[in-house]
Amino acid sequence: MSRRPLTAAFAASLVVLLAAAAVVPAPIAAAPGSENATESATATTAATAATTPTADLSASGDPRIVAALPDPATPDDRGEFVTVAAPAGTDLSLSDGEETVSFVAPGGAVAVAADPDATANLTDRPVVAPGLDLANGGETVTLRVVSSDGNEGGTGVVADRLSYDRSREGALLERRDGAWSWWPRALPRRNVTTHGPANATLFVLPDSPDRPISALKSADERILLAGYVVSSERVADELVAARERGVAVSVLVEDNPVGGFPRRSARVLDRLVDAGVSVRVVGDPHSFHHPKYAVVDDAALVMTENWKPAGTGGRKSRGWGVVARSPAVAADLAATFEDDASLPETAPWETYRVGRSFVRTESANGSYPSRVAPESVRVDRVAVIRAPDNAESAVVSRLDAAESRIDVLQPTVEADGPFVRALKRAADRGVRVRLLLGSAWYDEEENRALADRLNEWADETGNPLSVRLSRPGGRYGAVHAKGVVADDTALVGSLNWNRHSARENREVVLALSDPAAAAYFREAFAADWRASGRGAEPKTGLVAAAALAVVVGLAALRRLEFEK
């Protein structure tokens, strides 16, 4: 990110802000929707569930609600259903407080629907009738086991209850691992897949900006490039050159980047389309299409960095990347690319850009030394992790399995989120944990407060956890990497450590299970860690007020500049 010079008017406004700083002590929150912003717990899911069994209902499992499709995006919502699982022969009732329907469970999971024919086109579950009319604006559905005397009017044993405050068009509300979440009905949910062994090239940015370019340059048959923003002319050069030599080239980007769609990116995408490259923009159901990967023939390039000068251009961001030469991994990511390219909300660039305005942004232009050289290794196993499919549970499970040490490099983390809780569990069982956070102007105050809090917890408990804020020292501009090394596994990808990123965004991460790969990224991490020291000098008095005032005054600029 390149900050704009302060204008005289803006500088004058800081005088007022400085005066106000003394009475505005609260820290400024992350810009809503920004790439690293966290999301409140109430926004991550619109559903809750309560299970209150009061009897031994079945030796093979209690009746329960497992899914609902309130808004199937059909005329008059034809085909809406609730999925219920129960042992065969169980007498059940479903009620929304106004209407109650009864049925006998045939066994397993079935869709309870008012229009079985329409529902059969929307689910592969067996369909039983009758069903309830589900409100798009919110509903509470109660599942009961009907009492033995046959009375159904609310006298049965409550087995389960589902509440949601609003539906999402075309989205299925599912219970997975005890939590409710919305999932696009038309989008396949993929599990973590593991492949290997594979030859891989490991690199860090801004030290090796030639590595992403050389990967694209090597294409003979196909390039599938997925990103949040694509604005690098160097990247465009290689995509156009590949298309001119007969390579099939397709690009996916986010349709609504924070702060607006950059004018620079629009020019790049226009150029790609003119050269015959297929460019599509991804809208709902993903909150953000945020991955940074490319499938190049039978190789997979996965990074933490965006396709822009600050990232792959090496002009600013500290990032990690890997090129895995594996037909299986490449095919795996190609399937994800096709999933997102085929979504109903994904549109051709030529259609999307009509009548749109684009925002002016500045381009990073820093210059940094190449201290960490790329390294080629033979990786034992490569696992493909995706959000929102499986990333949260997959990453947490790897943290929970760590026995010796965990190193994490992130711009920001959600203080009470599942990943930080997993770090504290690890430290509590004796695993050495180091967390290095960004110190960019828009994250520093929040990160400093979290670092102090976690370090105090570690000091009080005697647990081996330490948190520092990065000090780039001219080696890079700002931390943008989302990297983890847990024992002999390195995680490289786009996943920010907050629930929004894990549960709402499209993210891609590669887990490299191999001592050599882990050692490479741990050494890169250790160099940044040593340069950063523990925390930073506290700001007191007028210095603190001035710093806070600058954050207040620049908060409005953050949305426009965050993704440069």
Rosetta blueprint (number, residue, H / E / L):
1 M L
2 S L
3 R L
4 R L
5 P L
6 L L
7 T L
8 A H
9 A H
10 F H
11 A H
12 A H
13 S H
14 L H
15 V H
16 V H
17 L H
18 L H
19 A H
20 A H
21 A H
22 A L
23 V L
24 V L
25 P L
26 A L
27 P L
28 I L
29 A L
30 A L
31 A L
32 P L
33 G L
34 S L
35 E L
36 N L
37 A L
38 T L
39 E L
40 S L
41 A H
42 T H
43 A H
44 T H
45 T L
46 A L
47 A E
48 T E
49 A E
50 A E
51 T L
52 T L
53 P L
54 T L
55 A L
56 D L
57 L L
58 S L
59 A L
60 S L
61 G L
62 D L
63 P L
64 R E
65 I E
66 V E
67 A E
68 A E
69 L E
70 P L
71 D L
72 P L
73 A L
74 T L
75 P H
76 D H
77 D H
78 R L
79 G L
80 E L
81 F E
82 V E
83 T E
84 V E
85 A E
86 A E
87 P L
88 A L
89 G L
90 T L
91 D E
92 L E
93 S E
94 L E
95 S E
96 D L
97 G L
98 E L
99 E L
100 T E
101 V E
102 S E
103 F E
104 V E
105 A L
106 P L
107 G L
108 G E
109 A E
110 V E
111 A E
112 V E
113 A E
114 A L
115 D L
116 P H
117 D H
118 A H
119 T H
120 A H
121 N L
122 L L
123 T L
124 D L
125 R L
126 P L
127 V E
128 V E
129 A L
130 P L
131 G L
132 L L
133 D L
134 L L
135 A L
136 N L
137 G L
138 G L
139 E E
140 T E
141 V E
142 T E
143 L E
144 R E
145 V E
146 V L
147 S L
148 S L
149 D L
150 G L
151 N L
152 E L
153 G L
154 G L
155 T L
156 G L
157 V E
158 V E
159 A E
160 D E
161 R E
162 L E
163 S E
164 Y E
165 D L
166 R L
167 S L
168 R L
169 E L
170 G L
171 A E
172 L E
173 L E
174 E E
175 R E
176 R E
177 D L
178 G L
179 A E
180 W E
181 S E
182 W E
183 W E
184 P E
185 R L
186 A L
187 L L
188 P L
189 R L
190 R L
191 N L
192 V L
193 T E
194 T E
195 H E
196 G L
197 P L
198 A E
199 N E
200 A E
201 T E
202 L E
203 F E
204 V E
205 L E
206 P L
207 D L
208 S L
209 P L
210 D H
211 R H
212 P H
213 I H
214 S H
215 A H
216 L H
217 K H
218 S L
219 A L
220 D L
221 E L
222 R E
223 I E
224 L E
225 L E
226 A E
227 G L
228 Y L
229 V L
230 V E
231 S L
232 S L
233 E H
234 R H
235 V H
236 A H
237 D H
238 E H
239 L H
240 V H
241 A H
242 A H
243 R H
244 E H
245 R L
246 G L
247 V L
248 A E
249 V E
250 S E
251 V E
252 L E
253 V E
254 E E
255 D L
256 N L
257 P L
258 V L
259 G L
260 G L
261 F L
262 P E
263 R H
264 R H
265 S H
266 A H
267 R H
268 V H
269 L H
270 D H
271 R H
272 L H
273 V H
274 D H
275 A L
276 G L
277 V L
278 S E
279 V E
280 R E
281 V E
282 V E
283 G L
284 D L
285 P L
286 H L
287 S L
288 F L
289 H E
290 H L
291 P L
292 K L
293 Y E
294 A E
295 V E
296 V E
297 D L
298 D L
299 A E
300 A E
301 L E
302 V E
303 M E
304 T L
305 E L
306 N L
307 W E
308 K L
309 P L
310 A L
311 G L
312 T L
313 G L
314 G L
315 R L
316 K L
317 S E
318 R E
319 G E
320 W E
321 G E
322 V E
323 V E
324 A E
325 R E
326 S L
327 P H
328 A H
329 V H
330 A H
331 A H
332 D H
333 L H
334 A H
335 A H
336 T H
337 F H
338 E H
339 D H
340 D H
341 A H
342 S L
343 L L
344 P L
345 E L
346 T L
347 A E
348 P E
349 W H
350 E H
351 T H
352 Y H
353 R L
354 V L
355 G L
356 R L
357 S L
358 F L
359 V E
360 R L
361 T L
362 E L
363 S L
364 A L
365 N L
366 G L
367 S L
368 Y L
369 P L
370 S L
371 R L
372 V L
373 A L
374 P L
375 E E
376 S E
377 V E
378 R E
379 V E
380 D L
381 R E
382 V E
383 A E
384 V E
385 I E
386 R E
387 A E
388 P L
389 D L
390 N L
391 A H
392 E H
393 S H
394 A H
395 V H
396 V H
397 S H
398 R H
399 L H
400 D H
401 A H
402 A L
403 E L
404 S L
405 R E
406 I E
407 D E
408 V E
409 L E
410 Q E
411 P L
412 T L
413 V E
414 E L
415 A L
416 D L
417 G L
418 P H
419 F H
420 V H
421 R H
422 A H
423 L H
424 K H
425 R H
426 A H
427 A H
428 D H
429 R L
430 G L
431 V L
432 R E
433 V E
434 R E
435 L E
436 L E
437 L E
438 G L
439 S L
440 A L
441 W L
442 Y L
443 D L
444 E H
445 E H
446 E H
447 N H
448 R H
449 A H
450 L H
451 A H
452 D H
453 R H
454 L H
455 N H
456 E H
457 W H
458 A H
459 D H
460 E H
461 T H
462 G L
463 N L
464 P L
465 L E
466 S E
467 V E
468 R E
469 L E
470 S L
471 R L
472 P L
473 G L
474 G L
475 R L
476 Y L
477 G L
478 A E
479 V E
480 H L
481 A L
482 K L
483 G E
484 V E
485 V E
486 A E
487 D L
488 D L
489 T E
490 A E
491 L E
492 V E
493 G E
494 S L
495 L L
496 N L
497 W E
498 N L
499 R H
500 H H
501 S H
502 A H
503 R H
504 E H
505 N L
506 R E
507 E E
508 V E
509 V E
510 L E
511 A E
512 L E
513 S E
514 D L
515 P H
516 A H
517 A H
518 A H
519 A H
520 Y H
521 F H
522 R H
523 E H
524 A H
525 F H
526 A H
527 A H
528 D H
529 W H
530 R H
531 A H
532 S H
533 G L
534 R L
535 G L
536 A L
537 E L
538 P L
539 K L
540 T L
541 G H
542 L H
543 V H
544 A H
545 A H
546 A H
547 A H
548 L H
549 A H
550 V H
551 V H
552 V H
553 G H
554 L H
555 A H
556 A H
557 L H
558 R H
559 R H
560 L H
561 E H
562 F L
563 E L
564 K L
